[in-house]
Amino acid sequence: MFVYTPPGYDPQDSNKYPVLYLLHGATDTYETWYKVGRANFILDNLIADGKAKPMIIVMPYANPRMTFAGKANTATENPFDYTGELVNDLIPFVEQHYQVEANASNRAVAGFSRGGYQTLHAGLGRPDVFKYVCAFAPAVSAQRAEESFKDGTYAPADTLKSKLGLLWLGCGTEDFLYDWSLAFAQKLDEQNIPYEKMYTPGGHTWMNCRLYLNEIVQKIFR
């Protein structure tokens, strides 16, 4: 993983920071949000302008137990699911080694494409862990969303309404996942789950991801 620390971060002092867990897409790695997404430059500039709260960003390698072909190791294993590793391994490691606030109000999760699927899986499934959930062109079909609400993968609507501080969706209008994003939003509407959305021109690109990251970091931890 890569870890971004804000200007002035000192591991020896008592100041603690909120954490954004930022997940990449299926064909990317932990380096992509830094090398292509320019997350560090976006945060440095917004923090300097007073538009974003100083925060730590953790960018992990989020290809869990899967081959490049996308096949799981066992017939029952979900090759997309990253929630267990994120909640049980990564978060405790970060909270042990970095100066962070260890509570849901100071945790956000966001991701692009397959990482958007993982974001919704983890964030809507564990609102006790994450208060802010932001998905960029998430690879979640209407059928998958409906199943996730029915089978308990996502928390009940009333729980999400009471615990989430922000549920945010972004997608390009020319993105091949745009229809899925609209269908997912409709599922939220059907259950009266509040969310914010941002639909922009363009396709399934990191240029849009930069726009979405710029947008959401100004909203979280406020």
N, C-alpha and C positions, 0 to 999 in steps of 0.2 A: 504494500500500500504506500501511497504518498500521503503526507499530512501537511496541510497548510496551517501555519500559525500566523496570527495577525501582527502587524508592527507593534513593537513594544512587549511582545510576549517574553516572559522570563520564567523558565521552569523552576527557579529558586524562590520566586516571590509568592505571595498568598492570593494574588488575583486569579480568579477562575472564570472560564469562558463557556458559552454554549457551543454545541457541536452540531454541524451539518454532516450527515453521512451521505455521500454523493456517489451514485452507482452508474456504471458505464453500460453500453449496449453489448449485444451478443458477440460482435466481431471486434470489440475493443478490449483494452486492458486498463489496469489501474493508472497507467500513464496518460490516457487519452484526455481526461478532464484537465490535466495540466498542460500537455503539449498542444492539443487542438482546441480544447474548451477554454483555455486561458483563464482558468478559475482564479489563479493567484493575482493576475493583473486586474481582473474585474473587482475582486474584493479589496485589493489595495486602494484602488481609485475610489470606490464607494465609501470605504471607511474614512479615507482622507477627506472626503467631501461631507462626512457626517450623515450619509444616506443609509448606511448599513451599520449594524452593531458589530463591534469586533467579535469575531468568532473563529473557532477552529473548524477546518474542513478535513474530513477523513475520506480519502478516495481509495477504496480497497479493490483488490482483484476479486471480482464477483462471479466468476465462472465456477459454480460449485459442482464438483464430482461429475463432470460431463466431458464428453469428447467433442472435438470440433464439429462433428456431424450432429451434435445435439442429442445424442443418445445417452440415457442414464445408465449407470452401472448395473442396476437391477430393474426388473420389470415394473416394480412398484415405486421406484424413486422418481420424483419430479425433477427433471434436469434444470428447471428454472428457479426452484425454491432456494432462497438464500437467507430466509428469516432465521433459521436455527443458528447458523454460523454468525450472522450479524448480531443477534441478541445474546447468544450464549458465549461466544468467543471474542468477537471484535470489540463490542462495547466494553466488556470488563477489562480487556487489554488497554484500550484507550484511557479508561478512567483510572487505571493503575499507573500509567506512564505519563499522562499529561494533566495539566491544571484545568480541569473541566468541572462544570456543574453536573452532578450525577442525578438528574431527575428528568421526568418527561417534559416539563416546561422548558427545558434547555436542550432538548434533542429534536432535530429535524431529520427527515430522510427525503431524498430526491433522486430521480434517476431518469435516464433516457432509454426509450425503446424497451428492450428486454429488462433493462434496469428500471424502467417505469413500471413494468409488471411486478418486479421485485419490490419496488417502493410501495405499491398499493397492497401487495401481499403482506408486507411487514407492517406498514403504517396503519392500514385499516384493520389488520388482524391484531395488532398490539397497540391500541391507543393508550394503554397504560405505560408504554415505553416512549412513544413519539407523539408530541403535540402538533407537529407540523408535517404535512405530507404533500409532496409536490411531484407530479408525474408529467414528464415530457414525452409526448407521443407514445403512451404506454401500449405495449403489445398485449392488450386485454380485449377479447371479443365480448360482445353483449352476452353470449351464452356463458362464457367463463365468468363474467361478472355476476350474472344471475345465480350461477352455481355457487360462487364464493359467498354470496350473501345467504344462500339457503343452507349450505353445508357447514357453516360456522367458520370458514376460512377468514371472512371479514366479521368484525364484531357487529352486534345488532345496531340498527340505525339509531336508536335512542342513545346508546353508549357513544357512538361516534359524534352525535350532535352535542353531547354534554362534555366530551373530553377533547375533541380536536379544536385547536386554535385556528388552523388554516388547512383546508383541502384545496389544492390548486392544480388545474389541468392546463397544459399548453400543447398546441399542435399546429403544424403548417397546413394550410388549406390544400396544398398539393401533395401532402404526405400520403403514402399508401396506407397509413394507419389512421387517417383523418376520419373515415367513416366509423371506425372502431371507437375513436375518441368521442364522437358525437353520440354513439350508442351507449357508451359508458356513462356519459353525462346524463342521458335520458334515464338510465337506471337510478342514478342519484336523485334526479327530479321526482321519480316515482315514489321514492321513500322520503322526500322532503329533506334530504341531507344537503346542507348548504356547502357551496364551493365557489371558487373563483375560476375564471377561465380566460385564456388568451389565445386567440386563433390569429395566426400571422400568415402572410404570403410565404410560399416556398415549400420545399419538401422535407424529406427525412435527413436533415443536415445538421452539422455542428454549428453552422452560422445561427440557426434558430435556437439551438441549445444555449449559446452564449446570451442571446436575448432573454431567454427564459430564466437563466441563472441570474442575470442582472436584475430581473424583475423580482424574483422570489426572495433574494437575500435582503431586499429592502423591506420585506413584509414580515419575515420570521423574527422571533425573539423580541417582539415589540410589546 
